[in-house]
Amino acid sequence: MSVLSNCFSSLWNWASFYICVSKAALLISGLAFGHGLLDNSFTNFLISYLKDRWEKPYSLRKAAAIVNAYEGATMFVAIFLDCIAHNRHVGDFKVIICSTSALIMGLVVLWLSTWLLTPNLSSRLFYLALVLLILGIAGKLAAFKPFLYNHFSQIMKLDVDEKKVEARGDFWLYISAFTGAVISTTLLSSLPWKETFMISAIVMVLVYALFLYGKSCYKLADPNRNSTLTSRLKQATQLSKLLPVWTTFLVYSLVEATGSTFFIEQSNNLNDRIGNDFRIPINSFDRIPINSFDLLQSIISFVISQLSDFLIQKLGNQDQQRRARLIRIGLGMFISFLSCIAAWHVEVCRLNLINKTEISDNQHESTSMSILWLVPQFVFLGLTKGLVGEGLKHFFYDHVEVSMKQLESPFNLSVRGVGRFLSVIFILMFRRWIGDTINKSRLDEYMRMLAMLNLWTLMVYIFLLNTYEWKIVSAPLLEENSFVRMEEGDLAVIQFASTELVNTSSPSAPLALATETFPLQSLLESHSTSTHLIPESPRSCPDLTI
């Protein structure tokens, strides 16, 4: 009975840490649901639309370049919107309002482009819709999490645990996006593109209306976030010490870009049957299996990320935790290499069967090769995202001052954005491997090159760890702009804060404040000037009781 009671108590503590039900959280999560549905029905499979929709389909090379450029532009627009959202006169709420409006307009324009229009007009509407979708999705990347975090921190008031705030915000966002992805996979994937766009637009309008309806429930005040573009650029220049390691993360983004393009196209001509009697319900665009794999990938990414955080937190020593977080990223890089090797092996086998059976470029003709051969590369990609993608956040927190935590999102988005544009360059550089269709391409050569690049980058990362990263210590909190002046003769007791950061691995990490009391007179005797610089604790630090 006591064992059952302990299990129930542990489960209750876990649930109360991650789950906090509120009307505002439900309404905010509605937008995340709409985005999850859209991502799994169209955004993550843009290359399929470009290859299948047009009367004269785009070549594989052109379609992949457009997808990567679209995703890269989304990341950089998100960095810009993040900067705007940090201005007190704008804020996350206004960014969400404007970006969601743009997203809805983009879906409507995209739906109109599927009507019986001239090819020229349809193409123009499509590219206009892409621009609006970039604004809409960038707004989600820039403002959704900070807005929900701020809401929970305002609810908790004096009992603010930033780690708990993040856990609750991430829980709501993930559950909502996951639900939208499941509904998209089971209901929307069998529909034509025109109906998919129409339903996605209707869903976004409904969740947007609910979001606006709950405005009175939201905690919009955020006095600690007020910055200008100039001030944030000055802060960003201080991150130059991370540039050598930052470059090693670009290959991760290259593999991620390959997952949203060539991994999807590899499903062409593969057999969608499982056994003799069971058949995956597949529509005319062959999207159902890939949607399922993308859903599996997101589940694995979330689970491995949470499990890694849990295991690392069990390490008592802060130095051991920091080393474990660096090893976590290295492990993710190695698994990224395995993902490329799995994709290479699949492509070699697929091309051999294509050549033996002399199948044409018609993607609906199937070989004897099962589509389940794609599972390993998507599983490895999910593991990579969970280890590296989420690990980059902790890497950033470990190497910057607490006052610069707000630059974590731009830091990670820049890795992904530059990697996407680098992928476009690679596609153009190795055009001899990427033909008009996947069956006329040599993606096996491209995957092998990417695998070797992963391995080489991993060795560079390990070298940097041994020569640079292990020796980094927390930057001091005492800066020139964090001093105040006291006039001579003031009767006061001055307390100095220690400059040591105990744990910067997460935003919730408290500062260990070692205070020491000195009478003002003794300080005046040790200096010849009439004024003195007195360190002031950073404004961005939470009010903690030690």
C-alpha positions in Angstrom: 0.0 0.0 0.0 2.9 2.3 0.8 4.5 1.6 -2.6 1.3 2.5 -4.3 1.0 5.6 -2.3 4.6 6.6 -3.2 3.9 6.0 -6.9 0.8 8.1 -6.8 2.6 10.9 -4.9 5.5 10.9 -7.5 3.0 10.9 -10.4 1.1 13.8 -8.8 4.3 15.8 -8.2 5.3 15.2 -11.9 1.9 16.2 -13.2 1.7 19.3 -11.0 5.2 20.4 -12.2 4.3 20.1 -15.9 0.5 20.8 -16.0 -1.2 24.0 -15.0 -4.7 24.4 -16.4 -5.9 27.9 -17.2 -8.3 29.5 -19.6 -5.5 31.6 -21.2 -3.2 28.6 -21.7 -6.0 26.8 -23.5 -6.7 29.7 -25.8 -3.0 30.3 -26.5 -2.5 26.6 -27.2 -5.3 26.7 -29.8 -2.9 28.6 -32.1 -0.2 26.0 -31.5 -2.8 23.3 -32.5 -3.5 25.2 -35.8 0.2 25.5 -36.6 0.7 21.8 -35.8 -2.1 20.8 -38.2 -0.7 23.1 -40.9 2.9 21.9 -40.5 2.0 18.2 -40.8 -0.4 18.7 -43.7 1.6 21.2 -45.9 4.5 23.2 -44.5 6.8 20.2 -43.8 5.9 18.7 -47.1 6.2 21.7 -49.4 8.5 19.7 -51.7 5.7 17.3 -52.4 3.4 20.1 -53.5 6.0 21.6 -55.7 6.7 18.3 -57.4 3.0 17.2 -57.7 0.8 20.2 -58.1 1.9 21.9 -61.2 1.1 20.8 -64.8 4.8 21.1 -65.4 6.3 20.1 -62.1 9.5 21.7 -60.8 12.7 19.7 -61.1 13.9 18.1 -57.9 16.8 20.4 -57.7 14.7 23.6 -58.1 12.0 22.3 -55.7 14.6 21.4 -53.0 16.3 24.8 -53.4 12.9 26.7 -53.0 12.0 24.7 -49.9 15.4 25.3 -48.2 15.4 29.0 -49.1 11.8 29.3 -47.8 12.8 27.7 -44.5 16.0 29.8 -44.2 14.1 33.0 -44.8 11.5 32.0 -42.1 14.4 31.6 -39.6 15.8 35.0 -40.3 12.5 36.8 -40.3 11.9 35.1 -36.9 15.1 36.6 -35.6 13.9 40.1 -36.7 10.5 39.6 -35.1 12.1 38.4 -31.9 14.0 41.6 -31.8 10.8 43.6 -32.3 8.9 41.6 -29.7 11.5 42.6 -27.1 10.6 46.2 -27.5 8.2 47.2 -24.7 6.0 49.2 -27.1 5.4 46.1 -29.3 5.6 42.9 -27.3 4.8 39.3 -28.1 1.1 39.7 -28.2 1.1 42.2 -31.1 3.7 40.1 -33.0 1.3 37.1 -32.6 -1.7 39.1 -33.8 0.0 40.5 -36.9 1.8 37.2 -37.9 -1.3 35.1 -37.5 -3.2 37.5 -39.6 -0.5 37.2 -42.3 -0.7 33.4 -42.0 -4.4 33.2 -42.6 -4.2 35.5 -45.6 -1.4 33.3 -46.9 -3.6 30.2 -46.6 -6.5 32.0 -48.4 -4.2 33.1 -51.2 -2.7 29.5 -51.4 -6.2 28.1 -51.7 -7.1 30.6 -54.5 -4.0 29.5 -56.4 -5.3 26.0 -56.7 -8.4 27.1 -58.7 -8.5 26.9 -62.5 -6.3 29.9 -63.2 -3.7 30.5 -65.8 -0.3 28.9 -64.8 1.3 32.3 -64.7 -1.3 33.8 -62.3 -1.3 30.6 -60.2 2.4 30.7 -59.8 2.4 34.4 -58.7 -0.3 33.7 -56.1 1.7 30.8 -54.8 4.8 32.9 -54.2 2.8 35.7 -52.6 1.3 33.0 -50.3 4.8 31.8 -49.4 5.8 35.3 -48.3 2.8 35.6 -46.1 3.4 32.1 -44.7 7.0 33.1 -43.9 5.7 36.0 -41.8 3.1 33.8 -40.1 5.4 30.9 -39.1 8.2 33.3 -38.1 5.9 35.0 -35.7 5.2 31.6 -34.1 8.9 30.9 -33.7 9.6 34.3 -32.3 6.7 34.9 -29.9 4.7 31.9 -28.9 7.0 30.5 -26.3 7.9 33.8 -24.6 4.3 34.8 -24.5 3.2 31.6 -22.8 6.2 31.6 -20.5 5.3 35.2 -19.4 1.7 34.2 -18.8 2.7 31.4 -16.4 5.3 33.5 -14.7 2.7 36.2 -14.0 0.3 33.5 -12.6 3.0 32.2 -10.2 3.9 35.8 -9.1 6.3 35.6 -6.1 6.7 31.9 -6.3 8.4 32.0 -9.7 10.4 29.0 -10.7 11.5 29.6 -14.3 12.3 26.0 -14.8 8.7 25.1 -13.9 7.5 28.0 -16.1 9.3 26.6 -19.1 8.1 23.1 -18.4 4.5 24.1 -18.3 4.7 26.3 -21.4 6.5 23.5 -23.4 3.9 21.0 -22.2 1.0 23.0 -23.6 2.7 23.9 -26.8 3.8 20.3 -27.5 0.5 18.7 -26.6 -1.4 21.1 -28.8 1.0 20.8 -31.8 1.0 17.1 -31.4 -2.8 16.9 -31.4 -2.9 19.0 -34.6 -0.3 16.8 -36.3 -2.3 13.6 -35.4 -5.5 15.0 -36.8 -3.7 16.2 -39.9 -2.2 12.7 -40.4 -5.4 10.8 -39.9 -8.0 13.1 -41.6 -6.4 15.7 -43.9 -3.7 13.7 -45.7 -6.2 11.8 -47.8 -7.7 15.1 -49.2 -6.6 17.0 -52.3 -4.4 20.0 -51.8 -7.3 22.5 -52.4 -9.4 21.0 -49.6 -6.3 20.8 -47.3 -5.7 24.5 -47.7 -9.3 25.4 -47.2 -9.7 23.3 -44.0 -6.4 24.6 -42.6 -7.5 28.2 -43.2 -10.8 27.6 -41.5 -9.1 26.0 -38.5 -6.7 28.9 -38.2 -9.5 31.5 -38.4 -11.4 29.7 -35.6 -8.4 29.3 -33.2 -7.4 32.9 -34.0 -10.8 34.2 -33.0 -10.7 32.2 -29.8 -7.2 33.7 -29.1 -8.6 37.2 -29.5 -11.6 36.4 -27.4 -9.3 35.6 -24.5 -7.3 38.8 -24.5 -8.6 39.9 -21.1 -7.2 36.7 -19.6 -3.6 37.2 -20.8 -0.9 38.7 -18.7 0.5 41.2 -21.1 2.8 43.2 -18.8 6.5 42.5 -19.3 8.6 45.3 -17.9 11.9 43.5 -18.1 11.9 43.1 -21.9 12.7 46.4 -23.5 15.5 46.7 -26.1 16.3 48.2 -29.4 17.8 46.8 -32.5 21.1 48.6 -31.8 21.4 47.3 -28.2 20.7 43.7 -29.3 23.2 44.0 -32.0 25.8 45.1 -29.5 24.9 42.2 -27.3 25.2 39.8 -30.3 28.7 41.0 -31.1 29.8 39.7 -27.7 29.0 36.2 -28.8 32.0 36.1 -31.1 33.8 33.7 -28.7 31.2 31.1 -29.6 31.7 31.4 -33.4 34.2 28.5 -33.8 31.8 26.0 -32.2 28.8 27.7 -33.8 30.1 26.7 -37.3 30.2 23.0 -36.3 26.4 23.1 -35.7 25.7 24.1 -39.3 25.9 20.5 -40.6 23.1 19.6 -38.2 20.9 22.1 -40.0 22.1 20.7 -43.3 20.8 17.2 -42.3 17.6 18.7 -41.0 17.1 20.4 -44.3 17.7 17.1 -46.1 15.0 15.5 -43.9 12.4 18.0 -45.2 13.3 17.5 -48.8 15.2 14.4 -50.1 14.1 12.1 -47.2 10.5 12.7 -48.3 11.2 12.2 -52.0 12.8 8.8 -51.3 9.3 7.5 -50.6 8.7 7.5 -54.4 8.1 4.0 -55.9 8.3 2.3 -52.6 5.7 -0.3 -51.7 3.2 0.9 -49.1 1.9 -2.5 -48.1 2.6 -4.1 -44.7 2.1 -7.8 -45.1 -0.5 -9.2 -47.4 -3.7 -7.9 -46.0 -2.9 -4.6 -44.3 -2.4 -1.5 -46.5 -1.4 2.0 -45.4 -4.2 4.3 -46.6 -2.3 6.4 -49.2 -3.7 9.3 -51.3 -2.7 10.4 -54.8 0.3 12.4 -53.4 1.8 9.6 -51.4 1.9 11.7 -48.2 0.4 9.5 -45.6 3.5 7.3 -44.8 5.8 10.4 -44.7 3.3 12.2 -42.4 3.4 9.2 -40.1 7.2 9.2 -40.1 7.3 12.9 -39.4 4.9 12.4 -36.5 7.1 9.6 -35.2 10.2 11.8 -35.6 8.6 14.6 -33.5 7.6 12.2 -30.7 11.1 10.7 -30.5 12.6 14.2 -30.5 10.5 15.3 -27.6 11.0 12.1 -25.5 14.8 12.0 -26.0 15.1 15.7 -25.1 13.1 15.3 -21.9 15.0 12.1 -21.0 18.4 13.8 -21.6 17.5 16.8 -19.4 16.3 14.4 -16.7 19.4 12.3 -16.7 21.8 15.3 -16.8 20.1 16.9 -13.9 20.8 13.8 -11.8 24.5 14.6 -12.0 25.3 16.5 -8.8 28.4 18.3 -9.9 27.8 21.4 -12.1 31.0 20.8 -14.0 29.8 17.3 -14.8 26.5 18.6 -16.0 28.2 21.0 -18.3 30.4 18.3 -19.7 27.4 16.0 -20.1 25.5 18.7 -22.1 28.5 19.0 -24.5 28.7 15.2 -24.9 25.0 15.2 -25.6 25.5 17.4 -28.6 28.4 15.3 -29.8 26.3 12.2 -29.5 23.6 13.9 -31.5 26.1 14.7 -34.3 27.2 11.1 -34.5 23.5 10.0 -34.8 23.1 12.6 -37.5 25.9 10.7 -39.3 24.0 7.4 -38.9 20.9 9.1 -40.3 22.8 10.0 -43.5 24.3 6.5 -43.7 20.8 5.0 -43.4 19.4 7.3 -46.1 22.4 6.4 -48.3 21.8 2.7 -47.9 18.1 3.1 -48.7 18.9 5.1 -51.9 21.4 2.6 -53.1 18.9 -0.2 -52.8 16.1 1.8 -54.2 18.0 2.9 -57.3 19.2 -0.7 -57.9 15.6 -1.9 -57.9 14.5 1.0 -60.2 17.2 0.1 -62.7 16.4 -3.6 -62.6 12.6 -3.2 -63.0 13.0 -0.2 -65.5 10.3 1.7 -63.7 9.5 5.1 -65.3 9.4 8.4 -63.4 5.8 7.8 -62.5 5.9 7.8 -58.7 2.8 5.6 -58.4 4.6 2.6 -59.8 5.9 0.6 -56.8 8.8 -1.7 -56.4 9.1 -4.6 -54.0 11.0 -2.4 -51.5 8.9 -1.6 -48.5 8.4 2.0 -47.4 9.3 0.9 -43.9 12.9 1.0 -45.0 12.7 4.8 -44.4 11.9 4.3 -40.7 15.6 4.2 -39.4 16.6 7.4 -41.0 13.6 9.3 -39.6 14.2 7.7 -36.2 17.8 8.8 -36.3 16.8 12.3 -37.4 14.3 12.5 -34.5 17.1 11.5 -32.0 19.4 14.1 -33.6 16.8 16.9 -33.2 16.2 15.9 -29.6 19.9 15.8 -28.7 21.3 18.6 -30.8 18.3 20.8 -31.5 17.3 21.1 -27.8 20.9 20.8 -26.6 21.9 24.0 -28.3 19.8 26.0 -25.8 21.7 24.6 -22.9 25.0 25.1 -24.7 24.1 28.8 -25.1 23.1 29.2 -21.4 26.3 27.6 -20.3 28.5 30.1 -22.1 26.8 33.5 -21.7 25.9 35.8 -18.9 22.4 35.7 -17.4 21.6 39.0 -18.9 22.1 37.6 -22.4 19.8 34.7 -22.1 17.3 36.5 -24.3 19.6 35.9 -27.3 19.2 32.2 -27.1 16.4 32.0 -29.7 18.3 34.2 -32.3 21.4 32.1 -31.7 19.6 28.8 -32.5 17.6 30.3 -35.3 20.7 31.6 -36.9 22.2 28.1 -36.9 19.1 26.7 -38.7 18.8 29.6 -41.0 22.4 29.7 -42.2 22.3 25.9 -42.6 19.2 26.1 -44.9 20.9 28.6 -47.2 24.1 26.6 -47.1 21.9 23.6 -48.2 20.8 25.7 -51.2 24.4 26.3 -52.1 25.2 22.6 -51.8 22.3 21.7 -54.1 23.6 24.1 -56.7 27.3 22.9 -56.2 26.4 19.2 -56.6 23.8 19.6 -59.3 25.3 16.7 -61.2 23.9 14.5 -58.4 20.5 16.0 -58.3 18.5 15.7 -61.6 15.0 16.6 -62.6 13.5 13.6 -60.8 14.7 11.5 -57.9 15.0 8.4 -60.2 17.4 10.4 -62.5 19.4 11.6 -59.5 22.3 10.2 -57.5 21.1 11.1 -54.0 23.2 8.2 -52.7 26.3 10.2 -53.6 24.8 13.3 -51.9 23.9 11.4 -48.8 27.4 9.8 -48.6 29.0 13.3 -48.9 26.8 14.6 -46.2 27.7 11.7 -43.9 31.4 12.3 -44.4 30.9 16.0 -43.7 29.1 15.0 -40.5 32.0 12.8 -39.4 34.5 15.5 -40.2 32.5 18.2 -38.3 32.2 15.8 -35.3 36.0 15.5 -35.1 36.4 19.3 -35.3 33.8 19.7 -32.5 35.7 17.2 -30.3 39.0 19.1 -31.0 37.4 22.4 -30.0 36.0 20.8 -26.8 39.5 19.7 -25.8 41.2 22.9 -26.7 38.6 25.5 -25.9 35.2 24.6 -24.5 36.3 22.7 -21.3 38.2 25.7 -20.2 35.4 28.3 -20.4 34.2 29.7 -17.1 31.2 31.8 -16.5 31.6 35.4 -17.5 31.6 37.9 -14.7 28.5 39.8 -13.9 30.2 43.0 -13.1 30.1 45.3 -16.1 30.8 48.9 -16.5 27.2 49.7 -17.1 26.0 47.9 -14.0 27.5 50.4 -11.5 25.8 53.1 -9.5 27.5 56.0 -7.7 27.2 57.0 -4.1 28.1 60.4 -2.8 30.7 60.8 -0.1 29.2 61.1 3.3 26.1 58.9 2.6 25.4 56.7 5.5 25.0 53.3 4.0 26.0 49.7 4.2 27.2 48.3 0.9 26.9 44.6 -0.2 28.9 43.2 -3.0 27.6 40.3 -5.0 29.9 37.5 -6.0 30.6 37.2 -9.7 30.3 33.5 -9.8 27.5 31.9 -11.7 26.7 28.6 -10.1 24.6 27.1 -12.9 23.8 28.8 -16.2 22.5 25.7 -17.9 18.9 27.0 -17.9 17.0 30.2 -17.4 15.9 29.0 -14.0 19.4 28.8 -12.7 19.8 31.0 -9.6 22.8 33.1 -8.8 24.8 32.2 -5.7 25.0 35.6 -4.1 27.9 35.7 -1.6 27.4 39.0 0.2 29.9 40.7 2.4 29.1 43.8 4.5 31.5 46.8 4.6 31.0 50.2 6.3 31.1 53.1 3.9 33.8 54.8 5.9 36.3 52.0 5.3 35.7 52.2 1.6 36.2 56.0 1.6 39.5 55.5 3.3 40.7 53.1 0.6 40.1 55.5 -2.3 41.1 59.1 -2.9 38.1 60.0 -5.0 34.8 61.3 -3.7 32.7 58.8 -5.6 32.8 55.1 -5.8 31.6 52.5 -8.2 29.3 50.0 -6.5 28.2 46.8 -8.3 24.6 46.3 -8.9 23.0 42.9 -9.5 21.7 42.4 -13.1 18.2 43.7 -13.8 17.3 40.5 -15.7 17.9 38.2 -12.7 14.8 36.9 -11.0 14.1 38.1 -7.4 15.3 35.1 -5.5 15.4 34.3 -1.8 18.6 32.6 -0.9 
